[in-house]
Amino acid sequence: MSFLFRKKALVLSLASCFAVSAQAGENVVDIMVLYTQDAVDYVVAGDIDAQIASYINYSNETFKRSNVNLKYRLVHKQLFNPRNISRYGKVNSSSLAAFAENSEVANLRKKYGADIVTLVNLREEVVKGNSVYYTCGIGYVPGGYNNTFYSNASANAYNLVGVECGNRTFLHESMHNAGAGHSKEQDDYNSESYRVDKSARGYGQYNRFATIMAYPHVFGSAKAVPYISNPAIYNCDNDSCGVHGSADAAKHLNKMGDKVANFMVTKVVDTSTPTDDGTTSEPETPKTDTPETPKSKPNPKPKPKPISVCEKDSLDGNLLDDGDFNESGAWESYTQSESISTVYTTRDCGRDYIALVSNRNYFYSGAVQDITAKVESGVEYTLSAKMGLSGNYRSRSTGSLAIQVSDSRGTYYHYVANKSLAANTLSKLSGKFKIKSRGTIYSVRVLAYGPGAGTDFYLDEVLLKKVEQPKVKETPKPVISYVLDENFERGAGNWFGYGSYATNSWQYSTSGYRSLITFNRSSQYSGPALNLHGIIEPSKRFKMQAKLRLGYSLKNTENVEVVLTYVNSNGYRKWETVSAKKVNKGQWYDIEGTFTAPAYNLRSTYMMIVGPSAGTEYYLDDVKVNRVQ
């Protein structure tokens, strides 16, 4: 069961804005901000972009001064102007529910990988007797327990901010989406019983101060201080800004920040590069010694014969430069800290050079070569190399070959081959790969890596060639446009385990090198799940297909079902079985079925693959969904 609470912020704030840069190890939370035309009209000179930048800078500066290891990154902003814009005009619970259910918003969130989504509109006036109040912001608080978010936490990361209310309100509402609550004096709905961390709340002292998540008016004439509750900081009216074990939102954000930063798969790549310390130096001019002129030249030695190197026929047609390491300059260190040198043995053909990769601080330290201009997307290639451990290592270690691809959607890897290596013996690794770009390709590199940190390794005869395909006339197949096409080569994405664990696996796969495994399943209804909200359209008919293979199981035959769970804004759930099939151990099965998406508004639509008995493990790959007539 999931729990959901609405929080209202009744605070106004004006604050200075400071630019802040990322620090090592920060958890980067991607933010998408949409805004109404009314919000644009309210801002002085209509500069809504400056207002949004102020939100982000104020938040990051507050994180920094509060010792919170978090950074907000704006990944997208745009005008939000649907036909029924009146539903979204003011800050209230019905506008928030409509915003969270809007399919256009869900599509944008998926496209830009936004962990938290904000709509900037207008505050709502509330009249109580002779008093007038304003609702400045409202946001969902994802439920959880024992420092663990419920699996639907990402679906609740939406908030509304009144443009009149300032930077503090923006940070307050987005922190609700990250699991933080109000101060102890104002917690409502018994919400602290269902939060991830009960101490993740605001803090204040009467007539003195109130931190970001606390309402100043609850504490008399308290001033609003730009700090997140943290008992280790004593800058709140010269007093502690929190209470250990009771009011420490900074601890919660530091502990759960990585979970918030992974609410959605990152789609926008940070292309900024760190600057140096401003110092420069000119290269030294090498000193030369002028040899003395000999007084006489008796019997000068003949000039030595040029040293020959081994040229190997097996490397003909190599797309790589210097795959045999007879020259230098084509290969680079992957982390910029490794050393790549060459050693050689003398053979009948001449010197046979081998690369030695040393000074390795990580298992992924290795040698790389850029092949961007030499490969094409969608074309199959073979990659092979010889690798071995140097020195007198008694234990074996794994060597690996991979292709690193950076495109407009991010950086990912094709894992081509791996093999157990021994000392002073070269073993051949070989495999095939095909680049499936999901955007504009920026770079493609070959990477050889793998043995444990501190272990030097040899590398030789690295060969890259295109796989020649026989020319066969084929009847063109109809082009199918998939709204979901997941092969898990880049990770588990937004899939999660419902009553189970779900993660990437290299054990089995179909079209690539990875699949999704689900394990520790508590019942037959547990299994991998994905929220299709923003992927499928209401009232349209779709076909889903996937490949499934049983792993550990006490039975030779198991039942498998694909079910859809529809959840509306009231929490009502409806189950629909899309496909059912019996499967046996030891092979992959095709699972498919069709369904029609409901016409009414939904908060979430979860596709789940369930059925096998509790404890049974199974693998999932090549999950696809497409529109059908």
Secondary structure, 3 states (H helix, E strand, C coil): CCCEEEEEECCCCCCCCCCCCCCCCCEEEEEEEEECHHHHHHCHHHCHHHHHHHHHHHHHHHHHHCCCCEEEEEEEEEECCCCCHHHHCECCHHHHHHHHHCHHHHHHHHHHCCCEEEEEEECEEEEECCEEEEECEEEEEECEECCEECCCHHHHCEEEEECCCCHHHHHHHHHHHCCCECCCCCCCCCHHHHCCCCCCECCEECCCEECCCCCHHHHCCCEECCCCCCCCCCCECCECCCECCCECHHHHHHHHHHHHCCCCCCCCCCCCCCCCCCCCCCCCCCCCCCCCCCCCCCCCCCCCCCCCECCCHHHCCCCCCCCCCCCCCCCEECCCCCEEEEEEEEECCEEEEEEEEECCCCCCCCEEEECHHHCCCCCEEEEEEEEEECCCCCCCEEEEEEEEEEECCEEEEEEEEEEEECECCCEEEEEEEECCCCCCEEEEEEEEECCCCCCCEEEEEEEEEECCCCCCCCCCCCCCCEEEEECCCCCCCCCEEECCEEEEECCCCCCCCCEEEEECCCCCCCEEEEECECCECCCCEEEEEEEEEECCCCCCEEEEEEEEEEECCCCCEEEEEEEEEEEEECCEEEEEEEEECCCCCCCEEEEEEECCCCCCCEEEEEEEEEECC
